[in-house]
Amino acid sequence: MGLFGSKTGQRRSTVGGTASKKATATEPAILRLGWLGVKVADVMAESAFLEGVLGLKYRDEGNSAHGHHVRYDCGLELELVGGGTTWATRPKPRLGQPDLPLIPDFHLDNIQSLASRFHEQDIMLTQLFEQGWAASFLFFDPERNLWQASETRTEPASNTETTSRLGTLWLSVEDLPAAISFYRDVLGLPLVDEAVRPRPITLEAEQYQAENPVEFGPALDQSPVLEISNPPPSAGAVFFNEGVRLALSPGGLRLENAAERVWGQDTAFLPGFQTNNLSGFSNRLRAAQVKITGPFPYYHSQSNRNPHQSQPTQAIRFIDPEGHRWQVFE
């Protein structure tokens, strides 16, 4: 895959079957990352940014008991909803570190062109972080939510210079081994890649990069060979081979008193898995003593039908061991 620049082989879950599209209805499984909810204070301003600046493809919009929502197609269904808090009223970071539990990452072919365009439009962004096998930068939307854009040179070209396709959701966790075990063994996600060094989105990773510089050869499309004495068991993990991937990174912080993260307050993002058997998967979570809520109505746009006519289905939400909230729909 090359998301981390190196592979340590493949490991797949044997609990509840693998997350394959061929899974039967009697064997509940997660099929893919298929939805991302973004809760904001100003839906109109955020939608103008997503369409006019990022170039996301508009799908449909409507109203519900939760307010106005707008949906976009960007590798998964991104749903923009109202009800979020402004940056000034959000909980502030602790211990001098930013509390960034989840960062959506757009994949594109020419990141330098996008960085130049963002500078011209006065979009707040970080410096370009060049790693040889990939380059990336972080940027803010109008509500000061943090996103990432990446050019991954070890993957086939996506034929785009715009941020129109989400490739990865980066989730920072405090206890990485426990998090890998939960997503692999409890949820049954296919673990396809593990890292030998931290991803540079945390202070820990930045310090590691500074203390362990890597020299790359002339071929930028080749992954670097990094020799590490006494490497950690894992410095990150990637789930899913196709579609939008979930990547775990060290350096996250649980909320005080192990509190659950409130969508729209502690984080603007609520990611969603698609399952082939919602009832069966709910029972699986209950058996593992995972806290869940629902089911409740969920409206999913069907691209193979009328894109402006949402199809009713159901969803549940669960809390992972570090207080991150997820949605699961069928």
C-alpha angles and dihedrals in degrees: 000000000000096000089129097027094249142051131219096189134271127296122182131191121254093192113100093347129283122301096258131150086230093064113123127237090250091058108059114216142159109253103187149318099280109159141038122188118204116193115200139170095231113038095181095052093046093047090051089053095047093049104031101037106023095032097224116176112252114229110171145311140208147145132271139163087284094055135251119348135185124198129209135187114229107142088304132028109278112198119196113203136175128240101076124135124246120253092252092061099042121107110272125237120271130223091015092290126116113248100230107156097167133021121183112219123209117208121214141154104241113037095168090061091051092048090052091049091050091051090052091052094045093243110165109244140154126245117282110269108213117198102164096239090051143003128208146164136192124234140182129237120213091276092051094250111152122239132172134220121200140183108204109195095189092066131070116272115270092207095235138106093188132080094254100125128057109215104173143015109213113208117189113210135186098216105039100180091050091047093050090050092050097049094041103038105026100034094030096227115166109252106212105165140023126192130230094203133033122271111249099246097092135060089246091055094045090052091048091050091051093049095043108040117189123216115209128207124236093271106084092186093066125086115244121249108233121189112206125180112221095357118201117259089253137348097188143340139221125210127198126032096217136040121005111354131214114226123189118208131184123242102067124135128218116228117259115283089013090281121178117252113251114222110239093019112049092023134008092213131082111177122202136210124207116224132189093222117029096180093048093046091050089055090049091054092047090051088054089049092244113157112244137174130201152344096225135159116287126182116210124187113234111216092194091057133039102327090208095055114079118213118224118235137139138266141186131200129218138186121231121217092271096051098261113146122224135183125219122195136176 
